[in-house]
């Protein structure tokens, strides 16, 4: 069903949704008991409410939300028990608070946050029990800390408690939780500092416990948890190293235990968990191999 028009990008948290319109206005709806909608309340919203203007991009964790404004300032709100808002506190915020300036992109994990600054440096804060901040520790951070040893970063992604950074040279770096092999380094050992995994990568995406990388040649690679077929390799076998899934891919997205793939011909494909119809194929059947979403 159609919700809004004039939209340029979207993001989804655990149970809330955000839409950025072409005019720079940010709209939110869904669960709000931790203030994740940013409208000053904790009441759920069943229809979109406007939160901010002048926004260029948006990201959502499980219960927190981030908006990057056109002036490079980063704003955050919602749940904050691990410092995931980055405002130096663990206080829940029902309206946006400013965190950083000079930011070019932002990503949110379950309970941690990453900001890529315009100078190519990467900053992280929030939960860190699995080393997902990449600062060499497992200490939670309520204010941004720079991820050491990384520069010239052009893209970032965050899973439940693991993190990915893509450098300008096409190299992919990973760190954080690895108990489901979501780092793809052939082990299940957590990493508190970035380790290099692949080269020739153009974009990345992360679900809760699985990871995907789109290479410059259009091939899609996946690894990590696969109990619901979210890797799309036709099996439900966990993979500790990258396996190729598809070719001719232009972009990929992941959330929880399902994956969405946009191909270069404009067709949309989905795989993984489908109990609530999140694959859009008209069924509630889990799919270990990508199926085409027929409406698109």
N, C-alpha and C positions, 0 to 999 in steps of 0.2 A: 504494500500500500504506500502511496505517496505521502510524505510528511511535510517537506518544505521545497521551495524552488529557489534558484539563484545561489545554490550551495557550491563552495569550492573544495572543501575537505571535511572529513568527519573523524571522530575518535570515539572509542567505547571503553568504559571501565568495567568493573565487575557487574554492576547493575545500573549504570547511568550512561547517557549518551550526549555527545556534543556535536554541533554542526557549525562550521564557519562559513558565513555567507560571503559572496563576492564583494559586498560593500564593507567588509571588515568587521561586521557584527558577529558576536558569538552567542549561540543559543544552546540551551541545555534542558534536559528532561530526564525523568527516571527517579531512582532512589536518591534520597537526600539526607539520610539520618545522620551523616557525618559532615554535612554542609558541602558535599562534593559538587553541587550545582552552582554554588557561589552566589545565590540570590538573597543571601542574608537570613535564610530560614533553614529549617531541617524537615520541612514537609515535602513529601514526594510530589512530583509534577508529572501529570499524564499528557501534557502538551508543552511544546517548547516555550521557554522563558528567556528573554535576552539578558545577558550577563555583562558583556563588555563591547566596546567598539575599538576600531583601530588595530584589530588582531590580524596576525599573518599566519600563525599556525597554532595547533592545539595538541595536547597529549593527555592521556588519562591512565592512572594507575588503578589499583583495585578500588580505592576509596578517596583518591586525591586527584586533582586536576591542575593542569598547567596551561598557560596561554602565553605565547610569545607575541608581543606587540610589534607594530611596524617600525617603531623607533629602537628596537633591539632590547627593550626591557622585558624581563620575564616575571610573570605573576603566577601565584599558586594559591590554592585553597582546598579545603576538605579535611579528611582525616590526617593526623600528624603524630601518631604515637611513637614513631621511630625517627621523627625529624624529617620526614619525606617532603615537607614543604620548603625546607632550607632557610627558614626565617630565624634560626637560632633558638627555636623553642620546640616543645612537643604539644603546643596548644592547638586544638582544632580551630579552623578558620571557616566561617560561613560566607565571607566575602574575600575577594582577591587581595593578597599582600604582595608587594614587590620584593623580589629575591635578588636579581642580578641585572646588569646592563651589558650591552655589547654582545648579546647572544644571537646565534644564527639558527640554531635548531635545538629541539628538546625531545627527550624520550622518557617514558615512565615505566618502571617495572611494577611488580605487585606492591612493594612498599619502599622502593628507592627511585631516585630521579637522576637524570643526566642532562647536562647542558653543554652544547658545543658552542664555544665562543667564536667570534668573528676572526680571531687570530689563529684558529685551528687548535687551541687548547681545549681539553675535555675536563669537565668538573662534575663531581658526583656527591650525593648526600642521601641520608635516610638509613634504612636497615642495611646491615652489613655482616650478618651472622655467617654468610657463606662466602664472604669476600667480594660481593657483587659491586662494591664501590671501586675496587681495583687499586686501592692505596696501600696494599701490602699488609693490611690488618683485618680484623673482624670486629672492629669497633664501630658502632653506629655513629653517624655524623648529623648534627642538626643544622650545620652550615656547610656550604660547598667547600670541598677539598679537590685539589687538582689531581687527576690521575697521572702518576709519574711515567715517564718514558714514552709518552705518546705525543706526537705533534702531527700537523698536517692532516688532521681527521676531517672527513667530509660528510660522514653519516654515522648515526648511532641507532641502536635498538636495544630493548631490554625485555627479558622474559620475566617469569615469576621472581627468580632470584639469580639470574645470570645476565651478562651484559656483553654487547658486541660493538666494536668500532671498526669502521671502514676507513682506511687511509687513502690519500690522494693517489698513491701508487697502485691501488687495487688490492692491497693486502688486507686480510681480515684478521682482527685480533679479538680474543675471547677471554673471559674470566668470570669467576663467581661459582655458583652451585654447579655440581656435575654428577650428582648421584643418579641421574637418569641419562648420563652421557650427553647432556645437552651442549657441552662445549665442543664435542666432536674431535677431541685430541687422542682418541683411542683408549681413554681411561675413564674412571669414575671418581677421580681425585679433584676436589675443589681447588680453584686457583685464586689467590688473593692479588695477583699481579697479572697484567695482560700477557697472553702467549699468542704467537702467530699461528694461524690455522690454514688459510688458503691464500692464493693469489688470483688475480684476474677477476675480482669480484666487482659488481656494479651496485648492488643493493642487498640489504639483509632484512630479515624479519624474525620475530621470536614469539612462540607461544609460551605457555606456562613452563613446560619442560621439553619443548622441542624447538629446533632452530632451522632456518632456511636461508640459503644464499643464492642469489641470482648472479650468474657470471656474465662477463661482457659478451660472450658468444650466444647469450640467450638461453643457456642451459640452467636448469634449476636443480639444486642439490639440497639434501635434507639429512638431519641426524637428530638423535636423542630419543625421548620417549615415543612409543608407537603403539600403545595398547589399544587405541581406537583407530589405527590406520592413518593418523594425522601426518605421517611422512609422505604418504601417497605412493609408496613403492610396491603396493599390492600385498603387503604383509602386515602383521602386527608385531613384528620383531624389533626390539630396541636396537638402534644403530649407534655405535660409539665412534664411527668415522663417517664422513659424508658419502651419501649414495645419490646417484643421479636419478631424477624423477621425470622431468619433462624437458623438451626443447621448445624454442620459439616463444619464450616467455618474456613479457615486458615488465611485470611487477608482481609482487607477492605480499600477502598479509596473513597474520596468524593471531589467534586468540584462544586461550584455554587449550582445548584438545582438537581444534579444527584449523584448516588451512584454506585460503582462497588464492587462486592463481589467475591473473589476467594475461591472456596470450596476445601475441603481436597482431593477430587477426581480429582482436576486439572481443573474443569469446571469454566467458568467465567460467572457471572450473573450481570445484570444491572437493575436499576429502576430509575424513576423520569423523569425530563424534557428531551425531545427528539426532540425538534423542529429542531435542526441542526444535527440530527443523532448521538448524542453523546452516545447513548446506544448501537449502533452497531448491532441492530437487523434487519436492512434492511428497517426500516420505520422511519417516523417522528412522531410517536404516543407516547404520554406520557404514562408511565407505572407505576401504583401504586403498582404493584406486580413484583418482580424480574423476568426478562426473560433471557433465556440463550443466550449468544453471540455465535452463531453457529460456527464461524470460529476458535474458540479456545477450 
